[in-house]
Amino acid sequence: MDKLEELRNQIDVIDKEIVGLFEKRMAVVLGVAEYKKEHKTNVLQSSREEQVLKKAVDNLQNKDYSDAVRQLMVEIMGLSKDLQRKKVASHTVLQDYQRKPLDFGAKKGYYGDRGSNSEKAMIDFFGDEDGYSFQTFEEVFKALKEGKIEYGVLPIENSSTGAITEVYDLLRKYDYFIVGEQWVGINHCLLGVEGSDINDIKEVYSHPQAITQSDGFLASKDWKIIPYKSTASSAKLVAQTADKSKGAIASERNAQLYGLKVLKSGIQSQYCNCTRFIVISKYLLDSDESDKTSIVFALNSTPGALFNALKYFAKNNINLINIESRPVENSPESYYFYTDLEFPCNSPKLIEALEYVKEVSDFFEIVGEYKKGSIGNK
């Protein structure tokens, strides 16, 4: 027997002892879980974990292994906590929410004037044009609160300019839920009044997002760029002025609705420019087809807190497709994390992961459960 084989045999013997001790430890962990379940104690005990790590280092004869033994014990404690959670799991993370199925015939509203992309998203999602328009994002939320509508449609993310943070903040402020989503392909056009030419334009109106999304085209022009309420309201304004020197960045549908002329089509900087719209409600969706979950949580500022919260999704093969951070009110350096997860919403694995994140968070709420949206399809 050569030296390497002899050493490997020694490792095999030690590994067997380690496995046996690990099995004994997990048996004791189950006893701890029974106690915590009976006394309604949290699985996570940070002070106890620090004691375990300190003892592990103290028990070392060769302190060169201090970092390694801490890492080993962190992994072992992680496995122990997973076992405890399965034993004491209450599965109540989703039980405190009222639910209702989608009602496609209910009153609904959207952000912007008639012809806005929000209206198009509403039509694509609900299948009809019967909706109320509102001039600000918050007006949609207020209308929902006052019972004027049962669903609201408004943008939350664009593929080129990113998140619309005001909408995230309003979701948190009003505690409403996402019950659906719809992607809309955005084709920005430069619109002018009939009889005008692109060389006549001196001022251009549009929503700030549309202006940013068309910055490549606008950079080559010596025009005054004026941010306005929405793309549709910009088109409406230009139509009312009947001024050949004024233009609007809006959709081709806006040109048809307000009697304008398309001076230039496809002026957005990115060829694939899409906006994700959400459908909001006072109630969480009641549906067996939901495959996307949105949550918001806040953590303490200890190193690795966010990683430790999110790694449980990876452990359960849950696809984390989006995360946005927003500052916590009156709490510098603290953040809410809005996270979208793609996984069947009725899966025990997802519920287990959500319960874990709730446990380690200072704040946790479900923002929505719904079916993942697609461009142009209800």
BELGIPE-V96233 format. One record per residue. N is the residue number from 1. RES is the residue in three letters. PSI is psi in radians with two decimals (999 if undefined). D_CENTER is the distance of its C-alpha to the mean C-alpha in Angstrom with 2 decimals. Layout:
BEGIN
n = <N N>
res = <RES RES>
psi = <PSI PSI>
d_center = <D_CENTER D_CENTER>
END
This chain:
BEGIN
n = <1 2 3 4 5 6 7 8 9 10 11 12 13 14 15 16 17 18 19 20 21 22 23 24 25 26 27 28 29 30 31 32 33 34 35 36 37 38 39 40 41 42 43 44 45 46 47 48 49 50 51 52 53 54 55 56 57 58 59 60 61 62 63 64 65 66 67 68 69 70 71 72 73 74 75 76 77 78 79 80 81 82 83 84 85 86 87 88 89 90 91 92 93 94 95 96 97 98 99 100 101 102 103 104 105 106 107 108 109 110 111 112 113 114 115 116 117 118 119 120 121 122 123 124 125 126 127 128 129 130 131 132 133 134 135 136 137 138 139 140 141 142 143 144 145 146 147 148 149 150 151 152 153 154 155 156 157 158 159 160 161 162 163 164 165 166 167 168 169 170 171 172 173 174 175 176 177 178 179 180 181 182 183 184 185 186 187 188 189 190 191 192 193 194 195 196 197 198 199 200 201 202 203 204 205 206 207 208 209 210 211 212 213 214 215 216 217 218 219 220 221 222 223 224 225 226 227 228 229 230 231 232 233 234 235 236 237 238 239 240 241 242 243 244 245 246 247 248 249 250 251 252 253 254 255 256 257 258 259 260 261 262 263 264 265 266 267 268 269 270 271 272 273 274 275 276 277 278 279 280 281 282 283 284 285 286 287 288 289 290 291 292 293 294 295 296 297 298 299 300 301 302 303 304 305 306 307 308 309 310 311 312 313 314 315 316 317 318 319 320 321 322 323 324 325 326 327 328 329 330 331 332 333 334 335 336 337 338 339 340 341 342 343 344 345 346 347 348 349 350 351 352 353 354 355 356 357 358 359 360 361 362 363 364 365 366 367 368 369 370 371 372 373 374 375 376 377 378>
res = <MET ASP LYS LEU GLU GLU LEU ARG ASN GLN ILE ASP VAL ILE ASP LYS GLU ILE VAL GLY LEU PHE GLU LYS ARG MET ALA VAL VAL LEU GLY VAL ALA GLU TYR LYS LYS GLU HIS LYS THR ASN VAL LEU GLN SER SER ARG GLU GLU GLN VAL LEU LYS LYS ALA VAL ASP ASN LEU GLN ASN LYS ASP TYR SER ASP ALA VAL ARG GLN LEU MET VAL GLU ILE MET GLY LEU SER LYS ASP LEU GLN ARG LYS LYS VAL ALA SER HIS THR VAL LEU GLN ASP TYR GLN ARG LYS PRO LEU ASP PHE GLY ALA LYS LYS GLY TYR TYR GLY ASP ARG GLY SER ASN SER GLU LYS ALA MET ILE ASP PHE PHE GLY ASP GLU ASP GLY TYR SER PHE GLN THR PHE GLU GLU VAL PHE LYS ALA LEU LYS GLU GLY LYS ILE GLU TYR GLY VAL LEU PRO ILE GLU ASN SER SER THR GLY ALA ILE THR GLU VAL TYR ASP LEU LEU ARG LYS TYR ASP TYR PHE ILE VAL GLY GLU GLN TRP VAL GLY ILE ASN HIS CYS LEU LEU GLY VAL GLU GLY SER ASP ILE ASN ASP ILE LYS GLU VAL TYR SER HIS PRO GLN ALA ILE THR GLN SER ASP GLY PHE LEU ALA SER LYS ASP TRP LYS ILE ILE PRO TYR LYS SER THR ALA SER SER ALA LYS LEU VAL ALA GLN THR ALA ASP LYS SER LYS GLY ALA ILE ALA SER GLU ARG ASN ALA GLN LEU TYR GLY LEU LYS VAL LEU LYS SER GLY ILE GLN SER GLN TYR CYS ASN CYS THR ARG PHE ILE VAL ILE SER LYS TYR LEU LEU ASP SER ASP GLU SER ASP LYS THR SER ILE VAL PHE ALA LEU ASN SER THR PRO GLY ALA LEU PHE ASN ALA LEU LYS TYR PHE ALA LYS ASN ASN ILE ASN LEU ILE ASN ILE GLU SER ARG PRO VAL GLU ASN SER PRO GLU SER TYR TYR PHE TYR THR ASP LEU GLU PHE PRO CYS ASN SER PRO LYS LEU ILE GLU ALA LEU GLU TYR VAL LYS GLU VAL SER ASP PHE PHE GLU ILE VAL GLY GLU TYR LYS LYS GLY SER ILE GLY ASN LYS>
psi = <2.19 3.01 -0.74 -0.77 -0.67 -0.74 -0.69 -0.66 -0.68 -0.73 -0.70 -0.72 -0.78 -0.73 -0.69 -0.73 -0.71 -0.79 -0.72 -0.74 -0.63 -0.75 -0.72 -0.71 -0.76 -0.56 -0.72 -0.64 -0.69 -0.64 -0.69 -0.72 -0.74 -0.73 -0.81 -0.62 -0.75 -0.67 0.12 0.90 2.53 2.52 -0.75 2.12 1.56 -0.71 -0.69 -0.70 -0.71 -0.65 -0.75 -0.77 -0.70 -0.75 -0.67 -0.76 -0.73 -0.55 -0.19 2.40 -0.68 1.80 -0.12 -0.36 0.21 -0.88 -0.70 -0.73 -0.55 -0.75 -0.74 -0.81 -0.57 -0.75 -0.76 -0.76 -0.58 -0.77 -0.66 -0.74 -0.65 -0.77 -0.73 -0.73 -0.71 -0.54 -0.69 0.02 2.27 -0.36 0.70 0.07 -0.44 0.10 -0.23 0.21 2.36 2.48 2.62 2.51 2.77 2.39 1.75 -0.22 0.05 2.87 2.41 2.72 2.89 2.80 2.37 3.03 3.01 2.32 -0.06 2.82 -0.49 -0.68 -0.72 -0.73 -0.69 -0.77 -0.77 -0.65 -0.85 -0.37 0.14 2.92 0.15 1.66 2.78 2.45 2.55 2.55 -0.26 2.81 -0.77 -0.52 -0.59 -0.79 -0.73 -0.68 -0.66 -0.74 -0.69 -0.01 0.21 -0.50 2.82 -0.31 2.54 2.52 2.19 2.73 2.63 -0.30 2.42 2.50 -0.35 -0.54 -0.07 -2.71 2.59 1.65 -0.53 -0.64 -0.71 -0.77 -0.64 -0.62 -0.73 -0.74 -0.74 -0.19 0.75 3.01 2.61 2.18 0.00 2.85 2.69 2.18 2.43 2.20 2.27 2.13 1.70 2.38 2.62 2.11 2.53 2.99 2.78 2.38 -0.11 2.90 2.73 -0.47 -0.24 -0.34 2.33 -0.48 2.45 2.27 2.50 2.99 2.53 -0.63 -0.76 -0.64 -0.81 -0.71 -0.27 0.37 -0.55 -0.78 -0.76 -0.50 -0.45 0.02 2.54 1.10 2.70 2.09 2.14 1.91 2.44 3.09 -0.83 2.96 -0.75 -0.74 -0.51 -0.77 -0.72 -0.73 -0.81 -0.71 -0.68 -0.55 -0.50 0.59 2.12 -0.31 -0.09 2.39 2.92 2.50 2.00 -2.98 2.89 -0.55 -0.61 -0.65 -0.74 -0.71 -0.63 0.21 0.67 2.98 2.38 1.93 -0.54 2.24 2.70 0.83 -0.01 2.60 -0.60 2.32 -0.79 1.61 1.90 2.60 2.37 2.18 2.54 2.65 2.12 2.69 2.86 -0.29 2.60 2.55 2.40 1.71 2.48 -0.09 -0.06 2.31 0.27 2.32 2.36 2.32 2.85 2.37 2.78 2.49 2.86 2.98 0.39 2.58 2.33 0.06 -0.79 -0.75 -0.80 -0.57 -0.72 -0.39 -0.38 -0.49 -0.72 -0.69 -0.56 0.23 0.64 2.23 1.98 1.93 -0.18 2.47 2.27 2.44 2.46 2.45 2.49 2.36 2.33 0.50 1.48 2.45 0.26 2.52 2.56 2.42 1.99 2.15 2.33 2.31 2.33 1.88 2.56 2.18 -0.34 0.21 2.31 -0.57 -0.73 -0.77 -0.73 -0.76 -0.72 -0.69 -0.63 -0.84 -0.69 -0.71 -0.68 0.03 2.60 -0.45 2.44 2.34 2.59 2.25 -0.51 2.69 2.28 3.05 2.33 2.33 2.88 2.80 2.15 0.12 2.49 999>
d_center = <58.81 57.39 55.60 52.04 52.51 53.97 50.95 48.56 50.63 50.28 46.49 46.55 48.56 46.26 43.14 44.83 45.42 41.81 40.56 43.07 42.03 38.34 39.21 41.19 38.38 35.89 38.57 38.79 35.00 35.20 37.78 35.49 32.76 35.37 36.31 32.78 32.21 35.55 34.98 31.28 30.41 27.08 26.91 25.75 28.82 28.28 31.90 33.28 31.28 32.71 36.15 35.81 34.85 37.77 40.19 39.21 40.06 43.19 44.39 44.37 47.75 46.41 43.89 42.87 40.52 38.73 35.37 35.60 36.52 33.66 31.25 33.10 32.93 29.20 28.71 31.25 29.73 26.31 28.04 29.89 26.85 25.31 28.65 28.80 25.42 26.57 29.76 28.53 25.24 25.16 22.35 21.73 18.04 17.51 20.99 20.72 18.82 20.79 20.03 21.35 21.54 20.71 23.73 24.07 27.12 25.64 25.59 22.62 21.89 20.15 19.82 22.81 26.29 27.46 26.70 23.32 20.54 18.74 21.95 21.95 18.48 19.92 23.05 21.43 19.37 22.12 25.11 27.04 27.45 28.11 25.71 26.00 24.98 23.80 24.16 21.27 17.67 18.97 21.81 19.57 18.27 21.92 23.26 21.09 22.30 25.87 25.87 26.61 23.87 21.99 19.02 17.51 16.09 14.58 12.73 9.31 9.56 12.82 13.88 16.46 15.47 11.75 9.38 11.26 11.06 13.43 11.31 8.70 12.06 13.58 11.16 12.16 15.73 16.41 14.58 13.97 11.93 10.19 12.98 12.74 11.59 14.11 14.49 17.58 19.70 20.85 24.58 25.66 29.37 31.83 33.65 37.02 39.69 42.26 44.94 42.85 42.37 39.79 42.58 42.86 39.37 39.29 36.20 32.76 30.27 26.58 23.13 22.16 19.31 21.92 24.40 22.27 21.51 25.30 26.49 28.49 30.57 31.04 32.14 35.31 36.29 38.13 36.41 35.27 31.52 30.63 27.03 26.91 24.83 23.55 24.84 26.63 28.21 29.36 31.09 32.62 33.92 35.55 37.16 38.60 40.09 41.83 42.02 42.29 41.08 37.62 34.75 31.17 28.18 26.91 26.92 30.07 29.61 29.95 33.22 34.46 33.51 35.03 37.92 36.84 37.65 35.31 36.65 34.24 31.51 28.55 28.49 24.84 24.81 22.72 24.19 20.92 19.04 16.38 14.04 11.21 12.11 10.87 13.57 13.67 16.29 17.95 17.75 15.55 16.40 19.46 19.48 20.45 18.77 15.09 13.55 9.77 8.28 5.38 6.85 7.89 10.93 13.62 16.23 19.76 20.66 22.69 22.65 20.46 18.48 15.00 16.56 18.20 15.17 13.23 16.49 16.83 14.24 16.46 19.49 18.53 17.60 14.03 12.05 9.02 7.81 5.18 5.29 6.29 9.34 11.30 14.89 16.22 18.98 22.44 21.41 21.84 20.08 17.67 13.91 10.98 8.14 4.62 3.79 3.82 7.62 10.40 13.49 15.91 14.82 18.46 18.98 20.70 19.10 15.55 17.07 18.93 15.99 14.17 17.58 17.98 14.84 15.98 19.43 18.78 16.60 18.28 15.74 13.44 12.18 10.69 8.61 9.37 11.18 12.21 13.68 12.06 13.49 16.11 17.99 20.82 20.85 20.52>
END
